[in-house]
Amino acid sequence: MLMPRLISNNLFEDWMGGFPSANDFFSNQNRDIMKTDVKENEDGYLLEIDLPGFKKDDVKASLKDGYMTVSASRTTDKDEKDQEGRYIRKERYEGSCSRSFYVGENVTESDINAKFEDGILKISVPKKVPEKVEKENYIAIEG
């Protein structure tokens, strides 16, 4: 029986492909999971990352070498059994995804503010200009 792919945008994939595989989520469709808007203001940047269906505990953010990495992971309970019947198709995302953003070497964890609300992670990153250290370069005078 031919079942249409609700995830696919291509009608011919329905005829040829059947059900989506795990590779579908980790290849071209992973880009649809963490859509991000970046807004610049006077003080810094505001990132708004869509993470629908994720809980706050599923989301992690880290900072290393000037790169902020946001990752999210979701799994389902494999032991869960449905007494009413069996699944024919599951389209809910299950797995992990991440994105990295360069925020600068001078930004620290305490400078960044993050809030997760209604499936949207809002991160505020300040603009930090590297401090110029003026070095006096002396020329050796022989004599």
C-alpha positions in Angstrom: 0.0 0.0 0.0 1.4 3.4 -1.0 1.4 5.8 2.0 2.1 9.5 1.2 5.1 11.2 2.9 3.8 14.1 4.9 7.3 15.3 5.5 8.5 15.3 1.9 7.9 18.2 -0.5 8.5 16.1 -3.5 5.6 14.0 -4.9 8.0 11.6 -6.7 9.6 10.6 -3.4 6.2 9.4 -2.2 6.1 6.9 -5.1 9.7 5.8 -4.8 10.6 6.1 -1.2 7.8 4.9 1.0 8.5 5.7 4.7 11.1 8.2 5.9 14.3 6.7 7.2 16.4 7.9 10.1 18.8 9.4 7.5 16.1 11.8 6.4 16.2 13.6 9.7 19.9 13.9 9.9 20.6 15.0 6.3 18.5 17.6 4.5 15.7 17.9 7.0 17.8 18.6 10.0 18.0 22.2 8.9 14.3 22.7 9.5 14.6 21.8 13.2 16.7 24.7 14.6 15.6 27.7 12.6 17.3 30.8 14.0 16.6 34.5 13.8 19.6 36.8 14.7 18.8 40.4 15.5 21.4 43.1 16.1 20.8 46.0 18.5 23.1 48.7 20.0 24.4 46.5 22.9 24.6 43.1 21.2 22.7 40.4 19.4 19.5 38.5 20.1 19.2 34.9 18.8 15.8 33.3 18.7 16.0 29.6 18.0 12.9 27.5 17.3 12.9 24.3 19.2 9.2 23.1 19.0 8.4 20.0 21.1 11.6 20.2 23.2 11.6 20.8 26.9 14.0 23.1 28.8 15.9 20.1 30.1 16.5 18.8 26.6 18.4 22.0 25.6 22.1 22.7 26.4 24.3 25.7 25.5 28.1 25.8 25.9 30.9 28.3 25.1 34.3 27.2 23.9 37.0 29.1 22.0 34.6 31.9 21.1 32.0 29.6 19.7 28.6 29.2 21.4 27.1 25.8 20.7 23.4 25.1 21.3 22.3 21.5 21.2 19.0 19.8 21.8 18.3 16.1 22.2 15.0 14.2 22.5 14.3 10.5 22.8 11.2 8.4 23.5 10.7 5.6 25.9 11.3 2.4 23.9 9.5 0.3 26.4 6.3 2.1 26.0 3.6 -0.2 24.5 0.3 0.9 23.1 -2.5 -1.4 24.2 -4.9 0.0 21.6 -2.8 -1.0 18.5 0.5 -0.6 16.8 2.1 2.4 15.2 2.0 2.4 11.4 3.9 5.7 11.1 5.7 8.0 13.6 6.6 11.4 12.4 7.7 13.0 15.6 11.4 14.0 15.7 13.6 11.8 17.8 17.3 12.5 18.0 19.7 15.3 18.5 20.6 18.5 16.7 23.1 21.4 17.3 24.2 24.7 15.9 27.3 26.8 16.6 27.7 30.5 16.5 30.8 32.6 16.7 30.4 35.1 19.5 34.0 36.3 20.0 36.9 35.4 22.2 36.1 38.1 24.8 32.6 36.9 25.6 32.2 34.7 28.7 29.4 32.5 30.0 28.4 35.1 32.5 27.9 37.7 29.7 25.3 35.5 27.9 21.7 35.4 29.0 19.3 32.6 27.8 15.6 32.0 28.3 13.5 29.1 27.0 9.8 29.8 26.6 7.0 28.4 24.4 9.5 26.3 22.3 11.7 29.3 21.6 15.2 29.7 23.0 16.1 33.4 23.3 19.8 34.1 23.8 21.3 37.6 24.3 24.9 38.0 23.5 26.7 41.3 24.1 29.0 43.0 21.7 32.5 43.0 23.2 35.3 44.8 21.5 38.7 43.4 22.3 40.6 45.7 24.6 43.5 47.4 23.0 46.7 47.0 25.0 49.0 49.8 24.0 52.5 48.6 23.9 55.3 51.0 23.8 57.8 49.8 21.3 61.3 51.2 22.1 64.1 51.4 19.6 67.4 50.4 21.0 70.0 53.2 20.7 73.5 52.2 20.5 76.3 54.4 21.6 
